Amino acid sequence: MKRMQSFICRIVLAVLFRALKFLNRKDTRMKAGFSAYEDGYSFRIRAGMESGAPVLSFCVRNGQLEKQSHEVPVQLEITMKSIPDAFLVLTGQLGIGASYAGHRFFMRGNPNEAMGLVTCLELAEAYLFPRFLSRRLMLDVPKKEFPALLVYAGLICPGGLSRTGR
């Protein structure tokens, strides 16, 4: 079971990064959120403390998000205590706030800067999850600037939507 959860977490983290990247180009709030970080600022989201747990490492470079090596030191790291905890959060069964309240993750870095990342993650959740699920996960569901279908299309063909002018 844990192996399957780890596999799903790995997939969800990959999809999450593509969504963050796409939304950083298209959504003004996401763009503002990541532009508040200095150039080269790096993040890591680790789905468990076990070795081999799924990891997403990325940084802000020239206003865009870029993946980076998992060995590179980062300014902000969020580590879930276990793969089952990460599975609950990444599959939309538990919100980020509830996960924080339940002490299901550790954070290394500036808490004020972490709030900016959490805001961006919740905005991505609002686009990726159906509204009824988003209302369960967040106190205040952000309004979408464009249909979620465009985000899904951007996940499938990330370069294909750049000609639409959005």
QUIFENWO-V277860 format. One record per residue. N is the residue number from 1. OMEGA is omega in whole degrees, 0 to 359 (* if undefined). Layout:
BEGIN
((N:OMEGA) (N:OMEGA))
END
This chain:
BEGIN
((1:182) (2:179) (3:178) (4:177) (5:178) (6:179) (7:180) (8:177) (9:179) (10:179) (11:182) (12:178) (13:177) (14:178) (15:179) (16:180) (17:179) (18:178) (19:178) (20:179) (21:180) (22:181) (23:177) (24:177) (25:190) (26:185) (27:185) (28:180) (29:178) (30:179) (31:178) (32:180) (33:182) (34:178) (35:177) (36:178) (37:179) (38:180) (39:181) (40:179) (41:186) (42:184) (43:172) (44:173) (45:183) (46:184) (47:179) (48:182) (49:181) (50:175) (51:183) (52:177) (53:179) (54:183) (55:171) (56:177) (57:179) (58:180) (59:176) (60:179) (61:182) (62:178) (63:180) (64:178) (65:179) (66:174) (67:176) (68:181) (69:180) (70:180) (71:182) (72:176) (73:182) (74:177) (75:183) (76:181) (77:175) (78:181) (79:175) (80:183) (81:180) (82:177) (83:176) (84:176) (85:179) (86:179) (87:179) (88:182) (89:186) (90:178) (91:174) (92:178) (93:181) (94:180) (95:180) (96:179) (97:179) (98:177) (99:177) (100:181) (101:180) (102:179) (103:182) (104:177) (105:174) (106:175) (107:175) (108:182) (109:182) (110:180) (111:179) (112:179) (113:178) (114:180) (115:177) (116:178) (117:180) (118:177) (119:178) (120:178) (121:178) (122:176) (123:177) (124:177) (125:181) (126:178) (127:188) (128:183) (129:175) (130:184) (131:181) (132:179) (133:178) (134:179) (135:177) (136:186) (137:186) (138:176) (139:182) (140:182) (141:180) (142:178) (143:180) (144:178) (145:179) (146:184) (147:179) (148:179) (149:177) (150:177) (151:179) (152:178) (153:178) (154:176) (155:182) (156:181) (157:187) (158:181) (159:187) (160:183) (161:185) (162:181) (163:185) (164:180) (165:179) (166:*))
END
